[in-house]
């Protein structure tokens, strides 16, 4: 009962732009909490290809192609974890002053686990990386900056509670954009041979709070269909509504697809041409692949929703 009360508190409506890697948590949760490194007990390799439009067409100069990659694994008999994140994006998030910024980055992550009592586990995480910020309109100047992040994760059975700040900048000018902080809650409900995952992500940034909600239904641990409402925003800072479908091909390989039904594209016309804008509905298509390696600890046989 206490788990359900905590979950409901996390899901209360609350009222910022963010790096694109932070928007990828539906398929890459390591992007918002480094404490998740190694938490599944297997070596996990994840890749995401994100594109709009999927085929040629749409408003000129609004096409976007993005790539994300992560790796993590447990170490020291699951007493810790290591991994890294890499991403290469364009048109990835809205700037406070308007326009679109790109992002290129690489980060190392690590975690330390603590166990006590009946199934209680706490993981502390650290992230250190570099990223290129900003690139305006794909043709402007860029600044290479460093950042670090911290994460906390509590797990007991089918319940998870996390807190993290994954993007604290070392560079003063880059750090003028307040780093986001995340509070996450997730609960897995067992339904005979099926399961239902419920979760919420709360982000606090620039003195503003926004909440995301998601649910994923898994049919016999083979097919997962999900809905993700992200008030924390898409690449233009607006809300996102993502429908997702995942298929488990055996115990160690999974493919998935997601689409943002609220996505849009905006074309900016320079001042010399009339200073006008135009937009159209154009959500991102997200193709997801994950391969997991058995480390001989028996965890590969467990279901990881």
C-alpha positions in Angstrom: 0.0 0.0 0.0 2.9 2.4 0.8 4.3 1.8 -2.6 1.1 2.8 -4.3 0.8 6.0 -2.1 4.4 7.0 -3.1 3.6 6.4 -6.8 0.5 8.5 -6.6 2.4 11.4 -5.1 4.9 11.2 -7.9 2.1 11.3 -10.4 0.4 14.5 -9.1 0.1 17.2 -11.9 2.9 19.7 -11.6 3.9 22.5 -13.7 12.6 24.2 -20.1 14.0 22.8 -22.7 16.4 19.9 -22.4 19.1 18.0 -24.2 17.7 15.5 -26.7 19.4 12.5 -24.9 17.1 13.3 -21.9 14.0 12.8 -24.1 15.0 9.3 -25.0 14.3 7.7 -21.6 11.4 5.5 -22.9 14.0 3.4 -24.7 17.1 4.6 -22.9 16.4 5.4 -19.2 20.2 5.5 -18.5 20.0 9.0 -20.2 18.4 10.6 -17.2 19.8 8.5 -14.3 23.3 7.2 -14.2 22.4 5.0 -11.1 20.7 2.6 -13.5 24.1 1.4 -14.9 24.3 -2.4 -14.5 21.0 -2.5 -12.6 19.5 -5.2 -14.8 22.4 -7.7 -14.2 23.3 -8.2 -17.8 25.5 -6.4 -20.4 23.1 -4.2 -22.4 23.7 -2.6 -25.7 21.1 -0.1 -26.9 20.8 1.9 -30.2 18.1 4.4 -31.3 17.7 5.9 -34.7 15.3 8.9 -34.6 14.2 10.6 -37.9 11.6 12.9 -39.4 10.2 12.7 -41.9 10.8 9.0 -42.3 10.9 9.5 -46.0 11.7 12.5 -48.2 9.3 15.4 -48.0 8.0 18.1 -45.6 9.0 21.7 -45.1 12.4 22.6 -46.5 15.3 22.5 -44.0 13.3 20.7 -41.3 14.4 17.1 -41.9 16.3 15.7 -38.9 18.2 12.5 -38.2 19.5 11.6 -34.8 21.5 8.6 -33.4 21.8 7.5 -29.7 23.9 4.6 -28.3 24.3 3.3 -24.8 26.2 0.4 -23.1 26.1 -0.7 -19.5 26.9 -3.8 -17.4 27.3 -4.9 -13.8 30.7 -5.4 -12.2 32.1 -6.8 -9.0 29.3 -9.4 -8.6 26.6 -6.8 -9.2 27.9 -4.5 -6.5 28.4 -1.8 -9.1 28.0 -1.0 -12.8 29.8 0.8 -15.6 28.8 2.1 -19.1 28.7 5.0 -21.5 26.3 7.1 -23.6 26.9 8.6 -27.0 24.6 10.8 -29.1 24.7 12.8 -32.3 21.7 14.9 -33.0 20.5 17.9 -34.9 17.4 20.1 -34.3 17.3 18.5 -30.9 15.7 21.0 -28.6 14.4 24.6 -28.4 16.6 27.4 -27.1 15.2 29.8 -24.5 15.7 32.7 -27.0 14.1 30.8 -29.9 15.6 28.7 -32.7 16.9 25.1 -32.6 20.1 23.8 -31.1 22.0 20.6 -31.9 23.9 18.4 -29.6 26.8 16.0 -29.9 28.1 14.2 -26.8 29.8 11.3 -25.0 29.5 10.4 -21.4 30.9 7.7 -19.1 28.6 6.4 -16.3 29.2 4.3 -13.2 27.2 3.1 -10.2 27.7 1.5 -6.7 25.0 -0.8 -5.2 24.1 -1.4 -1.6 21.8 -4.2 -0.4 20.0 -4.7 2.9 17.0 -6.4 4.4 14.5 -8.3 2.3 15.1 -7.2 -1.3 16.0 -3.6 -0.7 18.6 -2.1 -3.0 20.1 1.4 -3.4 22.3 2.4 -6.3 24.3 5.6 -6.5 25.4 6.8 -9.9 27.9 9.2 -11.4 28.2 10.5 -15.0 31.0 12.6 -16.6 31.0 13.7 -20.2 31.6 16.3 -22.9 29.1 17.8 -25.3 29.0 20.3 -28.1 26.6 23.2 -27.5 25.1 25.0 -29.3 25.1 24.7 -33.0 22.5 27.1 -34.3 20.7 26.3 -37.5 23.3 23.6 -38.3 25.8 26.2 -39.6 26.8 28.4 -36.6 29.6 28.3 -34.1 29.8 25.7 -31.3 31.3 25.4 -27.8 32.7 22.2 -26.4 31.8 21.9 -22.7 32.1 19.3 -20.0 29.4 18.1 -17.6 28.8 15.7 -14.7 25.7 14.1 -13.3 24.6 12.3 -10.1 21.9 9.7 -9.6 20.1 7.8 -6.9 17.9 4.7 -7.3 15.9 2.7 -4.8 14.4 -0.7 -5.8 12.3 -3.2 -3.9 10.6 -5.9 -5.8 8.5 -4.4 -8.7 8.9 -0.8 -7.4 11.5 1.8 -8.4 12.1 5.3 -7.1 14.8 7.5 -8.5 16.3 11.0 -8.3 18.9 12.4 -10.6 20.6 15.5 -12.0 22.4 14.2 -15.1 23.7 17.4 -16.8 25.5 19.8 -14.4 28.0 21.8 -16.5 31.6 22.6 -15.7 31.5 25.6 -18.1 30.0 28.8 -16.7 28.5 30.1 -19.9 27.0 26.7 -20.8 25.9 26.3 -17.2 23.7 29.5 -17.4 21.0 27.1 -18.6 19.8 25.6 -15.4 20.5 21.8 -15.3 17.3 19.6 -15.0 16.6 17.5 -12.0 14.4 14.4 -12.3 12.2 12.5 -9.8 11.0 9.1 -11.2 8.7 6.5 -10.0 7.8 3.1 -11.6 5.7 0.1 -10.5 5.2 -3.2 -12.4 1.8 -4.9 -11.9 1.8 -8.6 -12.5 -1.4 -9.8 -14.3 -1.1 -13.6 -14.6 1.2 -14.1 -17.6 1.0 -10.5 -18.6 2.2 -7.3 -16.9 1.5 -3.6 -16.8 4.2 -1.0 -16.2 3.1 2.4 -14.8 5.4 5.3 -14.3 5.9 9.0 -13.9 8.9 11.4 -14.5 8.9 14.8 -12.9 11.4 17.4 -14.2 12.4 20.6 -12.3 14.2 23.2 -14.4 14.3 27.0 -14.6 12.0 27.2 -11.6 9.4 25.2 -13.4 8.1 21.6 -12.8 6.6 19.4 -15.5 5.4 15.8 -15.3 5.4 12.9 -17.7 3.2 9.8 -17.4 3.5 6.5 -19.2 2.1 3.0 -19.2 3.3 -0.1 -21.1 1.3 -3.4 -21.3 3.4 -6.5 -21.9 1.7 -9.6 -23.4 3.3 -12.8 -22.1 6.7 -11.0 -21.9 6.8 -11.0 -25.8 5.0 -7.8 -27.0 4.9 -4.5 -25.2 2.6 -1.6 -26.3 3.0 1.7 -24.6 1.8 5.3 -24.4 4.1 8.0 -23.1 2.9 11.6 -22.5 5.9 13.9 -22.1 5.0 17.4 -20.8 8.8 17.8 -20.5 8.8 18.4 -24.2 9.9 17.4 -27.7 12.6 19.0 -29.8 10.7 22.3 -30.1 9.8 22.4 -26.4 6.2 21.4 -26.9 4.4 18.4 -25.4 5.0 14.9 -26.9 2.6 11.9 -27.1 4.5 8.8 -28.1 3.0 5.5 -29.0 5.5 2.6 -28.7 5.7 -1.1 -29.7 8.4 -3.5 -28.6 8.9 -7.1 -29.5 11.2 -9.5 -27.6 13.0 -11.9 -29.9 14.2 -14.4 -27.3 15.7 -13.4 -24.0 18.5 -11.2 -25.2 17.3 -9.3 -28.3 14.5 -6.7 -28.5 13.3 -4.3 -31.3 10.9 -1.4 -31.0 9.3 1.5 -32.7 7.9 4.8 -31.4 6.1 7.8 -33.0 5.4 11.2 -31.6 1.8 12.1 -32.5 2.1 15.7 -31.4 5.4 16.4 -33.2 5.8 19.4 -35.5 8.3 21.0 -37.7 8.9 24.7 -38.1 10.8 26.5 -40.9 12.4 29.8 -40.0 12.7 32.3 -42.9 15.6 34.8 -42.5 14.9 38.5 -42.0 15.9 39.4 -45.5 13.2 37.1 -46.8 10.4 38.5 -44.7 11.1 37.1 -41.2 8.2 34.6 -41.3 7.7 31.1 -40.0 5.7 28.1 -41.1 5.0 24.8 -39.5 3.4 21.4 -40.1 2.7 18.2 -38.2 5.8 16.0 -38.4 6.5 13.7 -35.5 9.8 11.8 -35.0 9.9 8.1 -35.9 12.1 6.2 -33.4 13.6 2.8 -34.2 15.0 1.0 -31.2 17.3 -2.1 -30.9 18.7 -3.7 -27.7 21.0 -6.7 -27.4 21.8 -8.2 -24.0 24.7 -10.5 -23.1 24.5 -13.3 -20.6 27.1 -12.9 -17.9 26.5 -16.3 -16.3 24.6 -15.0 -13.3 21.2 -16.3 -14.4 19.8 -12.8 -14.9 19.4 -13.2 -18.6 16.4 -15.5 -18.0 14.6 -12.7 -16.0 12.0 -10.5 -17.6 13.2 -6.9 -18.0 10.2 -4.7 -19.0 
